[in-house]
Amino acid sequence: MSLYKYSFWEVFKHSFSAEVWEDVLPAIGETMYMVCISSVFVLIFGLLLGLILVMTSKDGLTPCAPVHNVLGAVINCFRSLPQVIIIIVMLPVARALLGKSYGSNACILSLIASCVPLFARLVESSLLEIEKGKIEAAKAMGSTNAQILFQIMVPETVPSLIRAFTNAVIIVISMTALAGSFGAGGIGYIAVTYGYTRYNHDLLFATIIVLIVIVQAVQLTGNLISMSILKKRHLI
């Protein structure tokens, strides 16, 4: 149903019809597949890069200016690019690795390339919040760098890291919708191809509702986990 022929209320009501959701439900599965796989890689590589940035910084546990500067420059380069540009740039890479530049798997490469640098910087910011006194005290007690990193720095910042990862996952979700216009499939493809291009505004409304619900669920889950940890530590 199009807003050009029917009223807003009629189109909105029809967005909840079984006819509309027959098309939307399969797209939700594709979107969740892309989000879940991408989020795992974003967590692993983003956390790793963030740890390296902190460890090799001037005041880090193992200062190494060349590694820190080069890695920081590469991360900043990717962060400087808009999401649309990253998707376009990654199309040839996806074709070279997967044999095609469209579909869910091809989109995952773009999601990783865009969101890993962002999450790495968020991890770095979280770890830098630790009081230097705690690290100095651990060094005075003879703790190794690995012990300081994994027994003090990471555990202390877990609530902050969870909130950072929650934001990264939400950005992944928004990128899957954007990648739909490049043949990635999922909610974005339905919204652009059928909702916008073919004026099926009831489908467009349904995809908007789905995205809002998914993002709210992710944000709520991240907040609950973070708050639970803070309460166990009697910090709130």
Secondary structure by P-SEA (a helix, b strand, c coil): cccccccaaaaaaacccaaaaaaaaaaaaaaaaaaaaaaaaaaaaaaaaaaaaaaaccccccccaaaaaaaaaaaaaaaaccaaaaaaaaaaaaaaaccccccaaaaaaaaaaccaaaaaaaaaaaaacccaaaaaaaaaacccccccccccccccaaaaaaaaaaaaaaaaaaaaaaacccccccaaaaaccccccccaaaaaaaaaaaaaaaaaaaaaaaaaaaaaaaaaaccc
